[in-house]
């Protein structure tokens, strides 16, 4: 995880050179982020996160909702579950057919900055978990840079990449659709959940991570994740 430490240092220097501030909550999250690759996954706290957006690209899309749930000592902490709707500057348009969020539901939602700060508070001392992290992280990093003064630069585990590595390792060809959250869960014997609700997908990803770790034998280090 030394790369993250380097990125944080460079971000601090850039901010100083531009005479800009990095939000103290982000600095606190950096300070308390797990940084030991040899640490057991059981001794590591996770925050499993999912976003619903109006587009696949941050260049023309907005975050519409964020859901998350924590994992401690190998158990999902349901009392930590959070689902935030965000105010949107533009209409959700045709994306509503996927996530079923309507403009009227988002009118009283949180601002992006409020959502980011709430997420940061929940993520203190934890590793973030996503299913296909590049998709969600492009939105989070864009808005973190804009609102908080730097990208998140927090450790991330990606359940999609874990499964891809597993299938590559056993020599199993990967076909279109094999790495969707629903199809991977099905292979691990997990029940089908309705898709495209941020909190439901976060919970589904949390269950998948536990199944993947159990398949590894349960005694894996953070480096292996």
N, C-alpha and C positions, 0 to 999 in steps of 0.2 A: 504493500500500500504506500510505498515511498513516493510513487508518482503523484498521488493526491497531495501529499505534503509539499511536493515541488510546485504543483499547480497553485496551491493556496499561497505559497510564498510569492510566486510571480504575480498573483492577483493582488496581493497586498502592495507590492512594489508599484504595480501599474496604478492602483488607486492613489498611492502617495504622490506619484509623479504628476497625476492629474488633479491633485488636491481634492480628491473625492473620498467620501467615507463609505466603509462597508458596514452594513447594519450589525450592531453588537450581537444580535441573536444568531446571525450567521457565523460570526467569529466564535461564538460560544459553541455552536454545533461543530465547527471544525476542531475546536480544542478538545471536545469530549468524544469525538468520533472514534470507534474501534479501529485499532491500527496494528493488530497482531495476527499475522497470517496463520501462525501455528495454534492459535486459540481454538478450542473446541467450539463447534457450532452451538452446543448446549449452553455454553457460557456466554453466548452472544445474544444480544437483543436485536430483534428485527422489526421493521415497520414495513408492512406490505401495502403497496400503494397502487391505485389505478385511477386513470383520468378518462373522462369522456370529453371529446372535443368536436368542434364543428367542421373540422377538416383534418386530413392526415398531415398537413404541413403547417408549421407555425407562421409561415409567410402569409397565409390567407385564412387562418383558423384561430379560434379562441378556445380557452379552457371553459367548459360548461359545468363540470362537476368533478370533485375529487373525493375518493373514498379511501380509507385506510384502516388497518387493524394490526395490532402488535402481536408478536410471538416472543414469549419468555420461557426459558428452560424447556424448549421443545413443545410448548403448548400455546394454542391460540387464545389470546385474551379478549373474549368477546366484549367485555366492558370497556375496552379501549376503542371500539369501532366508532368511526366518525364518517359522516357523509355531508359534504358541503356543496351547495349550488352556488354558482358564481354569476354575477351580473355580466351581461354580454352587451358589447357596444353595437353589434349588428344582429340581425335576425339569424336564428339557427338554420333557417332555410331547409333544404332537403335532408340535412343530416338528422332531422327529427324522426325520420322514418327508421333510423338505426337505434338511437338512444332514447327516443320517445320523450325527450325534454322539449317543452314549449316555451316560447318567449315569455309568456305571462308567469311561468313558474320561476323564471330567473330574475324578474324585476326587483325583487327584494333580497337577492342573493348577496353573498360576500363580495368584496372587491378582490382583485388578484392579490394585492399586497396582504390583505387580511388572511386570505387562504394560505398564502405562502408562510406567513408567520405562525399560523396555527399548525401547519405541517411541520415547520422547523421545531416547534416546541415538542411535538409528538416524537420527532426523529432524534432528539438529543440522546447521544450515547448508543445509537442503533445503526444497523446496516439497512439500507433501503432495499426493497425487493419489488421487482416488476416482472410481468410477462411481456417480453419484447421491450426492454428498457429504452432503446433509442427513440422510440415513438414518444413516450411520455417525457423522457428527459429533455428532448429538444424544446418542449413547451416550458417545463420547469426551469431549465437553465436560461432560456430567453428572458423570462419574466423575473427570475432571480437577479440576473445581470441588470435589468432595467430598474427594478424596484428596490433591490437590496445591495447593489453595488458590485456584485460578483456572481459567478455561477455557483451552484451548490457545492460541487467538489466533495461529495460524500460517498462512502463506499456503497457499491450496488451489487446485488445478486440478481441474475436474470434466469427465471425458470425455463424460458424458451431455449436459451443458450445451454443450460444444463442438459436439457433433453437432446439437443442437437449433438453435443459432445458424447452423450451416452450412445446414441444411435450410430454415430461415426465410429465409436470405439468397438461396437459389436458388429460393424460392417453391414448395418441395415440400411438399405437405400431409402432416401427421404423423398416422398412424393408430395405434390402440392396439397396443402391442407393438413399434413401430418403434424405440424408444429403449432396448430391453433390450440388455445387453452382448452377448449372443449374436447378435442381429439386426444390430447395428451392425458387429460384427466380420465377419459374413457379407458385408455390403455392401462392406467394404474387402478382401475376398478372404482373410481370415484363417481358419485352421482352427477347427473346432468343438472346444471343450473341455468336459469334464464340469463342470457348474455346482455352486455351493454348497459349495465347499471354499475356505476363505479364501486360502490360498496360491495355488491354481490361479487363482482369480478375480483376485488381485493381479497375477499374471503376465499373464493375459489382458488386464487393463486397461492394463498397461505396454505391451504390444504394440500395443494399440489407440491409445494416445497417440502412439506413434512413427508409426503409419500416418496419423493425423490431421495430425501436423506435416508429414509428407512430402507429404500432399495439399495443404497450404498452400504448399508450395514449399521447405520446410525452412529458410527464413531468417526465422523469425518471432521477435518479441520476447516477453518474458514478459507484457507488457501485452496482447498479442493472445490469450494463453491464459487 
